[in-house]
Structures are given as C-alpha cells and as structure tokens.
C-alpha cells in the first residue's frame, strides 16, 4: 500500500487515537481469539505498520469502519470512499484479523496482474513477521487446489480470473469452508464485461456454498449500491473523505472554471491562464498544456491523461521541446542512470521518445512499454526523478502513482466519451497525503464538448449491471457448466434457484425483458447439451424418475481450464489432431497449440516477414504449418501479391503468425529485438507473451482432465514456465520472486545471488551497496518476498512428506489387518507358506 495514503496525517484528519493508544476491542465473531490490543491483533502489527508503512495514526473513518457492529457479527460489508481515502488499510487489518484471530485462509481479489504482484511484494514482510503465507495467483501462477496447510494460514492474492479458478477448486475439494474472508478491491468491476461476469460467478458461488465465508468489497465509484447489497447480502458504509482536498477545474480556451455543483451550469469562473505564448508555441500547443504543467513541475508531480497511446508520446515530446534548459539540471545524475537502465533493458536500445524526454524529467506510460520499462519508469516517478507522466486511462485503475496536479487532455478514452466512473478514477490520482496540502484536476474541453462535460461533472456515477447475459459464453454458459460440474446444482430447478441469488437474479426484470430467468436457464442448458459439454441422466428412485444433469469429460476440462466455451471444441480438435503427429523437434508445434485465440482478431501479418520466418523453419517444423492448414504456397502468394483462389482459414493464418513471434521470443528472450524483427510495438509483443503464458496454463489444466491428452501434461508444464519468464534458464528462480523482473534478476545474478536461497539470506544493506539504483525499501521487500517464497515451497514439501508418511502408515496398517484376516481363514498347514510370502 502506498505510503501517501497514511503517513504523517495532518491534525484535522487524524481524529482517531494513535496506534499506540488503541485499546483492546471485543472479539471478532463468536469463535475468534482476541490476541492483542490493536483491533484484536498483537502490538507487533501496529509496530510493523509504523516501521514498514510509516503509519502513526488511523483516520477517524477507518477506526469507525473497523469497529462496525456488522463486522463484529461477521456480516458482509461494502464500503466506498474516494480514491486515496485509505480503503486498503482497513481491508488489510481485516485480513490480518482473519488470518491471526480466526485462523482462517483469506482470498484477496484485485483487478490486474501488476497490482497483485505489488500487493504480494508489500504484504510478504507482514507474512514473514506474523507467520502466515502469501501466495500469488496471477497469470500462470497458482496451484489448483491450493496445498492444504496444517500449521500456517494462507493469504491468496489473485486476479479476478485466477480467483474464480481458486474458488472452483476449493468447492470441488469440499474446502470452501477453509476460506474465512474474501476481499474484493474495485467492486464496481462487477459491471465491466467478461471480467465482471467472472467476478459475479465467483462471489455467487461463495455465497451459495459457504456459510462461514464473509465478503468485504470496496470501491471508489459505486452508484446502485442497493442492488449490490441485495446480491451480496451486505451492509453498506460510506464517507466522502479524502486526506487531501481535491479541487476540480475545467479549462475552455484560456479560461479555467472551478467545478461547482451549486452553480447553474456546474462551473464558476476561477482565473485566466497567465502565460505568454509565441506564435510558434500557439500552433504547437493550442490547449496550453505547457502553461498548465510548468505551474507545478519540477517541484511537484503531474499526470496528463491522454486518449490514445500515440497521443501520450506526442504530448511528452511536445512538452519537452518547449521546456527551459533548467529542467535538465534537476536530478540530472539520476535521470542519466534511468536512461542507462532502460538501455540495459532494451539490450542497448532505448525508445527515441524516452531518450528525448527523460532528461527533462518527462516520460510516457502506456501498454506499449515492456514490463521492465514500465517498472523502471514507475519507480523513477515515485522517487521524484520524473515529475511528469503522459499516460492512458489504464494507469488510473492500476498501480498507485499520485500527483499534485492531474490534467485530462480531452474528455475521451480513445474515441469514446469519458464515463463518470473513469473521470473519478483519473482525477482521484490528484493529491498526495503527507506531501501535498491540496490536489488539482484540470479537464481540457473544446467548445463543442462543453455541454457534454457539464452533464459529466453534474451526473451521478454509472450503475453497475450484471454481465452474465452480454458475455454469454464467458458468462451465463460458463456459470451453468461449472454449477453442474461442481455439483452445486444438478437439476434445472436447482440451477434456476442459484441464478436467483446472482446479481443477474436481482436485476433480471431490468436486464432480461424478452425472456424470464427460467427460460434463459433452459436455453443455456440446452445449448451446453448440444455442444456435448453436458448430458441428461434419468435417475430412478422409489418408482419415481428424476432428470439430472451430468457434465461430460470435455465439459469438465473446459471449466477446469477456464476455457472460453466459444473456443472449447476447436481447442479439443486441434489437440486431438496434434496427437496424430506432434512435432517435437522444437517447441514450435506446441507453441501453436498454446497461442491464445483471443489475440487472433487483432493480428495483421506482414507477409514478407511471414515468408521469411517460414523459410527459416526446419523441414519438420514446416510440416506444422501444413498440419494447421496454412500451406507454404499460400504464404508465398500473399507475399508476392498474387491472387488466392483457394480460401484458407484466416484465424489459423493469424494464429500461426503469432506463433512465429512467440517462437522467436523463446529463442532470443529479448522483446526489443523481436518487436523490431516483426515491426510491432514492444508492448504488443509483451502482451502476447503474457497472454500466451496464461493460456498455456489454462490448456494444461484442460489436458489434465482428458486421459487421451496425457502426453501434453509434462510438455505444457515446461512450456508454461518458459513463457511466464521468457529469460535464460538460470534467471527463472530469481524471477519467481514478486517484483523482480528480468533487468533486476540480471543484476542480482551478476552480483552472485543465483538462487532463491541466496536471495532469501541476503542482507538488505549489502544489496543496496551491491545493486545499482536499488533503494533500501526495495531491498527489504525483495528479501522478504524471497523468504516468503522459500517458506511457501518448504511448507509445501513438508506437507507432501507428511501426507506420504500418513499414507504409508495407513497402508501398513491395512497390510497388517489383511495378514490377520488371512491367518484366520486359512488352514494351519498353509501358515508356513504365508509367512514365507
């Protein structure tokens, strides 16, 4: 959790007692243990908050929320506050209560992989000191079901998709009761596409199958809370609190207006921009961005949210072109070091835009960066080396990077007009507790959009609606399939009853006007039966027949692998065909099977590159292209511009092209060189790699459920690992540590830290001296994360050994029992023979 949320709170906001004076509270629920004076937790927790986070005092709302009666009674809770209000600290204290007082496991669901890794990184220190395990469930990481621990409790930190798979595995193994608490960050994501549908399924299953698991959801942007309360059977707590006041402004031409809800049109005049523009500068910067940023940088930080990735780069370049040379001297040495780091990451290459902008303390931040680049830029911004980031909307919902001033370049995300939720997320980044006494947001508006913006600032937040119906194969059908597979509901009536307890069930009259919920259930089940994923079984009992639903082997593989049902049959056919002649000379054929289907539609092959790559394949590898339906003649004709008479499946063509990219990545392990070879952005290549690692993991789970695919298990296990890290083999153990990416792993390896054990036993002070550009805080977190990972692996091995010994004792006991039976049933003259045997 970012330090800005809590540290050095100003007196007017620090109304709760200091951590050292918080008195014992009553036990959390009937079976909990009150083990200390800090909200039922030991004093060591408050000491760790002070040491690791710099937190001296809780906000008054945090104290009030933690002592709510509904939490004492273990009821579900939704709480909502503006961004940077300190919501996560409350969640973390509740998590520690569950782990230490209730002695139950906890699941924390976060929206993005980067945030999961950041949270694993941040909470590992607490786990080491307080004796619980922190396990990462993101991308291709995570065990299903998780290892059942006897001695230590686990905090599972998961993305939405991995959280769903984890809950499924716990229900299947009858262990859902081990989960005492589920915390959901960004609860409003229930209303966002397929990820919202997945989150809804997860929460509905927990509510339906476990009476002992309680749910806490938090968000900065909630509107129709009544529906969410009804769905989650939850209490609601809200405060309009921010530790730093946020002032909202709108800029039209050279006039700045303050957002005022009491004003007739929503705005009141604030000031005119006082900045002298030359004629050249007016043409280059008609929106006065330079005037707005130079009012705060380099002394303070600033974020500029731009509609597109290209616009981010253009804005960063334009600003630097007209900044004074004095900006270059601010923290010059550290900026030179950052450029060196980025060159090392790019294997000697650096983006020309970043090379131009970083000396001025300016950079861009969007999905076109590699993971390593993004990490370096975020760290430099957090340290104040960079004072201005031009970024896309994804940063608003991603890692915690606050600013003194937030500028919205236009009221658009790509070509779509800004939603109120998005607007609130972006402007919520303004203001840093303990650093700034105020935060400002400025939305740049063209005259034509003035009325739309008036509606935007005065309108309420958007409602949150179920996505089970719009996302049919990833939502409704996926849910129905897993309900039968997990035996939560095995008749049409039971399935309907479950659906009544979902958010869709709460909103059914609003969302499904043409068909009733029971008709939707009937249609969905019939569709699954037609696809061969479910079958009907008639059970005779007491002269009565009962029609039940049974999942097929293919159906079980689909939900266990979390495969989109629209691709399920295609994946099965391709894997089956692969068995007829799997080419194992290299990983090329296997890579094709692990190339994600959902990236195919966004692929536009360069045919000359395609042909060149094909010609570089061995004869055996070239047969793979024929097997998947992309003959050499087709590629050659496309490259030469000839007409194609015989049609070839475009999805297979595009998928094979993506496979070429992945194949080059595994051979070269350098995103920069591969992106140049294929003339693609390095961010696109990075995204493909991440998606392929995750999909390979899903295909592995799919194959584990189908006996005929046994050969794929070992192959996909290794492939998934290589795709996950995509580095030299010797770096993989270091890359497993949360927060350690390739550049950092290389530094550690070259410094002599070559194994997880070496890193876990490292002295943070020695690391700071040995590793360039590593802060003391980062060094401590790396060591804590390595210790946590090592502890988790050791615990897993110990559990396996004890289970094995237990099994051997049981078998030994059964063997002795069989001997006794044998002696009691055979004639005496046979005894000698039995003893000899």
N, C-alpha and C positions, 0 to 999 in steps of 0.2 A: 504494500500500500504506500502510496506516495507520501513523503514527509510533509508536503504542503497542506495536507488535509487536517493535520492535527497540531503540528509543533508550534510552540510559542504563541498560544492563542491570546488574542487581545482581551483585556479585562471585561469588556462589555459582552463578549460571547462566552466567557469561561465561568458560567454560573453554577456548574456542578462542582462538588468538592474535589480537591486534588486527589490524584491516585493514591497517595499515601494515607489519606483520611477516609477512604471509603469503608464503611462498616459492613460487618457480615450481613448477608441477606438470607432470607429463608430459602430452603432447598428448592431446587428446580424440579418440580414433579414429585410424585409420591415415592419413587424408588431411587432418587438421586442421592448423592453423597455431597454434603457441604464440606469442602476440604480447605476452605480459606476465606480470608476477609474481603477479597476483591470479586464481588458478584459471585460468591460461592467458589471462587478459584484461589489457588495459593498466591501468596505475596510475590512469588517468583515471576508470575505473569505480569504484574504491574512493573516489576524491575526490568523485565525484558522489553516491555513497551517503551520504557524510558531509554534503555540502552540502545535498542535496535531502531526505534522509530522517532525518538526524541519527543514522546508524548508525555506531557506533565499533567494535563487536565482533560477531562471529558467535557464536551458541550452539554448544556442542560438537557437538550432534546435526547442526546444519546443516553444519558442517565435515566430519563423518564421512560424511554423506549425499553431499555433493558429491564426495568422494574415493572413493566406492564403485567397486569393480572393474567392476561391470556397466555403470556409466556410461562408464567408460573404453573399454569394448568396444562402446558404443552399443547396449546391450540395453534393452529396455523395462523400465520401473520403475513400481511402485505404492508410494506411501509414505503413511503415515497417522499423524497426531498430533492431539491435542485442539485445539479451536478456540483461536486466538490463540497457537499454538505457534511461528509463524514459517514456515509451509509455503510461503507465496507468495514469500518472498525466495529460497529455493532454486530455485523454478521460474523466477524472473526471471534469476538468474545462469545457469541452463542455457539460457534463451532467448538471452541475450547471447553465450554461447559459440557457439551455433549460428549466429547472425547474423554475428558478427565473426570467429570462428575457422574455422568450417566454410563460411562464405559461402553459407548456405542460407536459404531463407524459413522462417518459423515460423507455425504456427496455434495460437492460444490460445483455448480454448472455455470460456465462462463461462455460468452459468445464466440470467442476467437482463439485460435491456437496460440498466438503471441501473448494473449492475456493469461491463458492457462500457464504457459511457461514462466511468465513474470510472477504469477502467484505461487507456483511451485518453488521458484527461486526465493521469494520473500518469506514463505512460511516454513521452509526447511530448517532454518535456525531455531524456530519455536519447537519443531518436532524433535530435533536433537536434544534440546534442553529439557523438554517436558515429557519425552518418552512415547511419542506416537509417530506413526509412519505417514509420509506424504507421498502419494502415488499419482503419477501423471497419466491421464487418459486423453490423448490428443494425437491427431494424425494417425500413424500406425502403431502408436504406443498403447499398452494396456493389456492385462490378462483377462480372459473371459472363461469361466467366472474368476473373480479375484481369489488369491490364496486366502484360505480361512485362517486367520491368526488366532492363536490362543492367548498369547501374552500381551501383545500390543494391539491397539486400535489403529485403524487406518482412516486418513483423510484422502478421499479420492477427488482430485481436481480434474474436471472433464469439460470438453466441448459439448455442445448440445447433442451431436450425433453419437459420440462415444458414451455420453451419459445414458442415452437410451439403450445402447447395447449392454452397458453395465447393469442397468436395472432389469433388462430381459434375462440376463444370466443369473441374477440373484433370485428372481421369481422362479426360474426353471429349476434351480437347485434348492428351492424352499429356504432361502436365506434372506429374503427381503426384510425380515424382522430384525436382522443384524444392523440395518440402516436406521439410526435414530433420528437423523436430521438431514434434510435436503435443502440447500440454499441455492436460490436462483438469482443471479445478477441479470440486470436488463430484462425484467419480466415482460416488458412491453413487446419483446421479440416474439411472443405468442402470436402476434398478428402479422408476422413477416414471412411469407412464402413457405417453402418446404421445411425450413428450419423451425418456423413457428409450429407447423404441423407436428414435427418430431418432438418438440418440447411439450406440446399438449398431450401427445401419446404417453410420454414418459411420466408426466405428473398424474395423468388419469390412472395409469396402471398402479402407481404408488398408492394413490388414494383408495383404489378399489381392492388392493391385495394386502395392505398393511394397516393395522390399527395403531401400531406403535411408532410409525414414522411420521414426524411432523415436518411441515414445509414452511419455509420463510422465503418470500420473494421481495425483491427491491427494484426500484426503478426511479429515474428522474422524470419520466414522461408517461404518466398514466391519466386516462380520462374516464372511460366507462368502468370504474372500479367495481361497481355493483355486480356486473357480470362475472368479473374475475373472483370476487369474494364468494359468489354463489358456487362457481366451479370449484374453487379450492377450499370451500367451507372455512373461510379465513376471516379474522378480524382485520381492521384497517387502521393504520397510524400514519399521519402526515403532518409535516410542518413546512412552512415556506421560509426555510432558514438557509442562509449562506454565510460562511465565516467572513467573507469579503463581499462588500456591496457590489452589485453588478449594475452598471448604467448602460442602457441600450440606446443606440443612436442610429439614425437613418441619414445617409448623405445623398442629396439630389443636387447635381451640378456642384457649385462651390459652397453650398449651404448645408449645415448639419443641424438636424432636428433631433430632439430627445423623444423617445417613445414614452407616451403618457396616456394611460388607459382612461383618464378622466377627460382628456381633450376630445373635441367633437370628431376630428378625423384621425385620432390616435397619435398625433405628433404635436410637439410645441417647438418653436424656434429656439436653437441653442447658441449658434455662433456661425460666423463666416470663416472659411479657411484663410489663414494669413500666411501665404506662401507665394513668392514671386516666381513665375514661370516664364521661361524664354519661349519664343515661338516654336523652336525645335522640340522643346520638352512638352509643350502643349499637345503636339501631334503624337509624340511617343506615349504620353501618359494623360489621356483626356479625363481619366477618372480620379486624378490627383492621388494615386497610391503612394507616390514618393513623399508627398506632403504629409500623408497620414502616418507613414512608418517612421519618418525622421523625427516626428514628435516624441517617439518613445525609444527607438534604438540609437546607440548600442547599450545605453544604460539599463533599459528594460527589455523584456522579450515581447515578440509579436508573432502572431499566426495570421496568414492570409489563406482563407479557404477559397479554392478556385473550382469552377465547374468541371474541368477536364484535366487529365494528366499533362497534356501538351501546354495548357494554359498555365499550369504550375511552373513549368520550366521557362516559359516566356516571361512570366511576371518576375521570377527570380533574376533572370538575365537583365531585363529592362531596369529593374531597381538598381542593380549594381553598376550599370552603365552610367548612371547619373548621381551616384553617391560620391561624396567628397573623399579624397585620398586619406583623410584622417581615420576613416573607418578601418582601413587596412592595418593600422598600427595597434588597434585594440586586440589584446591577447594574440599577438602575431605568431609567437612561437608555437602555441597550442594549435593554431589553425594550420600551420605548416605540418605539424605532427599528424593532424587529421587527414590531410592530403596524402601523406606518406602511408597511413593506414589504408586508405581507400585504394591506393596504388597496389599495395600488397594484396588486398582482397581481389583486385582485378588482374592479378598476375602481371603487374606492370602497366595496366591500362586504367584510366580514370575517365569518367564521363566529362566531356568538354565543358558542359554547363556547370557542373560542380567545381571543376578546376578554376573556372572563371569567378564563381560566386563565393566560394568558401573564404578566400582572403578578405572579403568584406563582412564575413560573419553571417552569410546568407546561404540557404540551401533549399532544395525542394524535397518533398516527402510524398510518395505515392506508390502504387503497386508495381511500378516499373523498376523499382530498386530490388536488389537481391536482399536476402535476409541479413547477410553480414553488413551490407551498406546501410540498410535501414537501422540496424542496431547501433552502428558507429555514429550515425547522424543523430539518433535519439539521445545517445549518451552525451554527445557534444552539446546538444541543445540544453539538456538537463544541467550540465555544468556551466552554462552561460558562454561557452566558446562560440556557439552560433546564437545569434539574437533574433533571427527572422527565418521562419519556415513558410514556404508556399506549399500548401498541401490540399489534398482532396478530402471529401467528406468522411472517408473511412477512418481518418485519424481521430475524428470526434468521438467515435464509438470504440476506439482502440486503446492503445497504451496511454498512460496518464502524462500528458505534456501540456501543462497550463501556461498562460501568457498574461502579461499586463494588459495587452490590447489584442482583440480578435477582430479581423476585418473579413467580411464576406464579400468577395469580389463581385458577385452577382447573385440574385435570388434564384439560382438554378443549380441542380445537380445533373450534369450532362445537359440534356435538353428538357428535362422535367422541372417544372416549377417546384420550389422548395416546399416541403411539408413542415407543419408546425413542430412536429417531433424532431425533425432533422435540424431545424433552426435552433431549437432549445439545446440540442446536444452540442452544436457548434459554439454558440455564444456561452455555453456553460464552461468552456475552457478558459474564460477570462477571469483573472483574479487568483492570486496565489497566497494562501494563508501563511502568515508569518513572514512574508516577503513584501507583498503589496498591501496598501490600505484601501485599494479600490481596483475594480476591473471594468474594462470598457469593451463594448462590441459596437462595430460600425458596419451597417449593411449599405453597400453602394447600390443605388437604384437609378435606373433610367426613367425618364419622364413617362414612357409608355407603360411601365410596370407599377406606377405609383399606386393605383387603386388596388392592384393585386396585393401589394405589400401592406397597404392599410388593412386589408382583410387578414393577411398573415399575422400581423402583430396583435390584432384585436381578437382573433378567433381562438376557440379552445383547442386543446390538443386533440389529435385524431383518435377515434375509438379503436379499440383492439378487437378484431374479429377472428374467429376460428378459420384456419386454413385447411382443415381436413378435406373439405369438398373441392376447393380450387386445385389443390395439389393431390389429384386423385390417386395416382399410382404410388406417390411418395407419402400420401396421407391416408385417406379412407381405406384403400385396399391393403396397404401395408399394415394398418392397425388391425383390420379384420383378420388378416392372415396370422399375425402374431398372437392375437387373442386365442385363436384355436390352437396354434402351435404350443402356446404356454399353458393351455387348458384352463385359462381364465374363464372362457366362455366356449361351450361346445355345442350349443343349440342356437337356432336363430333367435329364440326368445331371450336367451342369456346375453347374446351379442347386443341385442336391442337395449337390454337393461344397462349394459355397460355404456353404450353410446349416450344414454340419457344422462350419464354422470360426467360427460365431457363438456368442454366449452361450447362445442357444436350443439350438444344437447340443451345447454342453457339458451343458446341463440338460434335454435332450429327454426322457429317461426319467422325470424328475420332473414335468415340466410337461405332457407330452403322452402320457397313458396310454391314451387311446382310439384314437389313430392314430399311426402311425410318422411319422418326419420325411419320408420319401419320399412317403407318402400325403398329407401336408399340402402338400408341394410340388406334387404332381399336382393336388390340389383347387384350390390357389391359382392355378395357371397356367390351368386350365380356366375359372375364374371370370373371369380377365382377358381370355381369348379371347371369352367370352360378352358381355362389356361392350364389345368392339370396341377394346380397348387393345393386344392382342397378336393376331398371326395365325401360323398354322403354314405353313412353307415346306419343300418337299421338294427337296433338292439331290442331283442325280445326279453321282456321281464314281466313275470306274473301274468302271462297271457295278454300282456299289452306290449305294443311296439313303440319304440321311441326313436325318432330320427335324430342322429347326432352328426356332427361334422368332424372329420379327421383330416389332419394335414398330411400331404404326401411327402416323400423324401425330398423332392425338388422344392416344395413349398417351405419345408423346414430349412433347407440350405439357403433359400432366398432371405428369410427373415433373420437367420443366424448371421449371415454375411452382410446384412443391411444393404442388399442389392435393390436398386430401383426396379420395380416389377415390370416396367416397360422394356427393360433390357434382359430380364431374367432368362427367358427361353433362348435368346440369342447367345448369351454367355454360355449356357449349357451346351448348345450345339457346337460352338467354337471350341470349347474344352474337349468335347467328345471327339470332334474331328482331329484335334491335336493329338489324341491318343493313337490315331492311325499312323502317324509319322512325325512325332515330336523331334524336331532338330535340336540336338544338344551339343552341337559343335561349339556353340556360343550361347549367350543369353538372348539372342535376337528374337527367336520364336516365342520364348516365354515372356519377353517384354511386350510383344504384340498382345498377348492374352491379358496382360496387366495394364494395358494402356486404357485410360478412362474414357468411357463412351461420351460423357457429358462435355468433353472439350472438343469433340469432333466437329461440331457445327461451327465453331469459331476458327477453324483452321483453313487457311488459303495457301496451298502448296506453291512454292516456286519450282516450276517444272525442270529447269536446268539443274537446280540443286538436287531435286528428286532423282534425276537420271544419274548425276554424278555420284550420289550416295549409293544408288542401286549397283552401279558398276564397281564400286569398292567392296561389295559383298563377295564372300566366297561362293563357290558353286552350290554348296549345301544351303547356305543362307538364302540364296536367290530362289531356291525352291519354295521357301516360306511364302514369298510374295505370290507365287502361283497358287499355293495352297489356300491363301486367304482371298484369292480372286482378283489380284492385281498383276497381270502379266507384264513382262518387260516391254512387249510391243506397244502396249497402251501408254506406258510412261514415255517411251521414245517418241511416239507420235505426238503426245501432248507437248513434249519439249521442243519438237521441231515445228509445231503449229499445224500439223496435219489434221484433217477431219477424222473423227472417230465414228465408225459405223456401228460397231458392237458396243452396247452400253455396259458400263462397269459400275458397280455399286459405289457411289461417291463416299458413303460413310466408311467403307473399307479402305478406299484410297486415302482419305484424310487420316484415318487411324494409323495406317502404315507409315505415313509421313511423320506423324507424332512419334511413332516408334523409332524412326531413324534419329530423331532429336534425343530421345532417351538413351538410345544405344551409344551415341556419341558422348553423352554426359557420363555414362558409366565408364567409358574408356578414358576420357580426358579429365573427368571430375572438375572441370572448370567452366562455370556458367558463362563467363565472359567470352571465351573462345568459341563455345558452341553457339551462343547467340549471334556472334559475328559471322560464323560459318553459314547459318541459316537465315541471316538478315532479319532477326527477330529481336524484340526488346528483351533484355536480360530478365526483367520482371516476369514476362510471359513464360520464359523458359523455367524460371524458378517456380512459378505457379504450376506449370505442367509437372515438374518433378515432385512437388508436394502432393499434388492430386494423384499421381501415379503410385506414390508410396502408400497413400491412404487406400486407394482402390486395390492395390496388390494385397493389402492386409484383409480387405473385405473378401476378395476372391479366395484367399487362403481359408478363411472361415467357411465360405461356401463349399469348398472342396472337402473340408473335414467332415461334412455331413453326408457325402456321397462316396460310397466304398469304391466305385469304379475309378474315382479320381485320386486314389491313394498316392499315386506316383507324383502328383503335383505338390503334396504337402511339404516335403523337405526342400524341393526346388523353390517354392514360393516363400518359404520361411527365410531362406538366404537372400532371395531377390528383394524382399521387403526391406530387409536390413540395409542392403546396398542402396536402395532407392531413398530410404529415410535419411541416410547420412551423406551419401554420394561423395565420399572422401577416400583417401588412401586407407587401407585396412587398419593400419596402426593407429589412426586417429579416432576410430569408432568408439573405443572405451571412454575417451575424453568427451566426445560429442554427446554421449548419453547423459552427461551432467546438464541439468537445466540451466539455460542462459549461456552455455558455451557453444559458439558457432565455429565454423572452420578456421577463421583467422585467429581466434583466441586459442583454439585447440593446437594450431601450428606453433604458436608462441610457447604454450605450455610444454608441448612435446620437445621442442628445441631446447627448452630450459631444463630438461631432464625429468619432467613429470609425465611419465609414459604410460602409467596405469591408473586405474581408479583408486587403488590403494595408496599410490604415491600422492595423489591429489588430496585424498581424504586426510592424510597425515601431514600435509603441508602446513607450514607456519604462515598465516596471512601476511605478517610483516615482511617475511622473506619474499613472498610472492610479489608484494608491492615493489620491492627493490629489484627483483629479477625481471618482471614482466613490464614492458613499456606500456604507458597510458592505462594502468590498472589502478583504480582508486582503492583505498583501504576498505571501504564499504563493499565494493565488488569482490575483493579478495576474500573477505569473510563469508560472503554469500556463496562464492564458488566452493570454498572448503566445506561449508555447511551442506550444500547441495550434494557434493561428492560423498560426504559422510552419510547423508540420508539414503542415497542410492546404494551405497555399500551395505548399510544396515538392512535395507529392504531386501537385498539379494541374500545376505547372510540369514535373515529371518526366514526367507522362502526356502532355502536349503535345509535349515533346521526343521521346518515344518515337514518337508518331504521325508527327511530321515526318520522323524518321529512317527509319521504315518506308516512308513515302511516297516519300522520295528513293531508297531502296533499290529500291522497286518501279518507279520511273521509269527508273532505271539499267538494271534488268533488261529493261524493255520496249524501251528504246533499243537495248540490245544485241541483243534479238530482232529488232528492226526492221532493224538493220544486217545481221544474218545473213540475213534474208529478202531484202534487196536483193542480197546476194552470190549467193544461190540464183537469184534472178530473172535476173540478168545471165548466169549460167552456162547457163541453159536456153532463153533467147530468141534469135532470130536477130539479127545485128548491126544490121540496118536498123531494129529496134524500139528500140534503145538510147536514141535521142533522145527518143522518146515517154515512156519510163520515167523518164528524168531530169526531163522536164517535170512529170510527175505528182508 
